[in-house]
Amino acid sequence: MENKLYVGNLAYSVRDDSLQQEMSAYGSVMSAKVMMDRDTGRSKGFGFVEMGSAEEAQAAIRGLHGKTVDGRALVVNLARPKEDRPSGGFGGGNGGGGYRGGRSSY
């Protein structure tokens, strides 16, 4: 995992191939993926790059973090493992509310 990088603040025009090309100046790039919005097909402005080694990943961080590319200062650091999200959407709990029936005692 020490060779997988998060690259943020990308210009919306950046695609996988241009990200790979930018990163290849610092070593061998195993994969480069710009995250795209499913609905619009537009870049989300960040991506992930897997470098050939931890040393190459560190070289890319030193060389690109804060560097201006297409008018934007890149954020480059080691990728963190994906956090588990709770299933169910809204945190569970009892549905609540509703009519319980019964008779009133007027």
WOCORUR-V549451 format. One record per residue. N is the residue number from 1. RES is the residue in one small letter. SS is DSSP state (H for helix, E for strand, C for the rest). NEAR is the number of other ideal C-beta (glycine too) atoms within 8 Angstrom. Layout:
BEGIN
n=N res=RES ss=SS near=NEAR
n=N res=RES ss=SS near=NEAR
END
This chain:
BEGIN
n=1 res=m ss=C near=6
n=2 res=e ss=C near=6
n=3 res=n ss=C near=12
n=4 res=k ss=E near=12
n=5 res=l ss=E near=16
n=6 res=y ss=E near=13
n=7 res=v ss=E near=14
n=8 res=g ss=E near=9
n=9 res=n ss=C near=8
n=10 res=l ss=C near=16
n=11 res=a ss=C near=10
n=12 res=y ss=C near=7
n=13 res=s ss=C near=6
n=14 res=v ss=C near=12
n=15 res=r ss=C near=8
n=16 res=d ss=H near=9
n=17 res=d ss=H near=7
n=18 res=s ss=H near=8
n=19 res=l ss=H near=16
n=20 res=q ss=H near=11
n=21 res=q ss=H near=7
n=22 res=e ss=H near=9
n=23 res=m ss=H near=16
n=24 res=s ss=H near=9
n=25 res=a ss=H near=5
n=26 res=y ss=H near=10
n=27 res=g ss=C near=13
n=28 res=s ss=C near=8
n=29 res=v ss=E near=12
n=30 res=m ss=E near=7
n=31 res=s ss=E near=7
n=32 res=a ss=E near=13
n=33 res=k ss=E near=9
n=34 res=v ss=E near=13
n=35 res=m ss=E near=8
n=36 res=m ss=E near=8
n=37 res=d ss=C near=8
n=38 res=r ss=C near=5
n=39 res=d ss=C near=4
n=40 res=t ss=C near=5
n=41 res=g ss=C near=6
n=42 res=r ss=C near=7
n=43 res=s ss=E near=13
n=44 res=k ss=E near=8
n=45 res=g ss=E near=8
n=46 res=f ss=E near=11
n=47 res=g ss=E near=13
n=48 res=f ss=E near=13
n=49 res=v ss=E near=15
n=50 res=e ss=E near=10
n=51 res=m ss=E near=17
n=52 res=g ss=C near=8
n=53 res=s ss=C near=9
n=54 res=a ss=H near=8
n=55 res=e ss=H near=7
n=56 res=e ss=H near=13
n=57 res=a ss=H near=15
n=58 res=q ss=H near=8
n=59 res=a ss=H near=10
n=60 res=a ss=H near=15
n=61 res=i ss=H near=12
n=62 res=r ss=H near=7
n=63 res=g ss=H near=9
n=64 res=l ss=H near=14
n=65 res=h ss=C near=10
n=66 res=g ss=C near=6
n=67 res=k ss=C near=8
n=68 res=t ss=E near=6
n=69 res=v ss=E near=11
n=70 res=d ss=C near=7
n=71 res=g ss=C near=5
n=72 res=r ss=E near=9
n=73 res=a ss=E near=7
n=74 res=l ss=C near=14
n=75 res=v ss=E near=10
n=76 res=v ss=E near=11
n=77 res=n ss=E near=8
n=78 res=l ss=E near=10
n=79 res=a ss=C near=9
n=80 res=r ss=C near=6
n=81 res=p ss=C near=5
n=82 res=k ss=C near=4
n=83 res=e ss=C near=5
n=84 res=d ss=C near=4
n=85 res=r ss=C near=4
n=86 res=p ss=C near=6
n=87 res=s ss=C near=4
n=88 res=g ss=C near=6
n=89 res=g ss=C near=4
n=90 res=f ss=C near=5
n=91 res=g ss=C near=6
n=92 res=g ss=C near=5
n=93 res=g ss=C near=6
n=94 res=n ss=C near=3
n=95 res=g ss=C near=5
n=96 res=g ss=C near=5
n=97 res=g ss=C near=3
n=98 res=g ss=C near=5
n=99 res=y ss=C near=3
n=100 res=r ss=C near=4
n=101 res=g ss=C near=3
n=102 res=g ss=C near=4
n=103 res=r ss=C near=3
n=104 res=s ss=C near=4
n=105 res=s ss=C near=3
n=106 res=y ss=C near=2
END
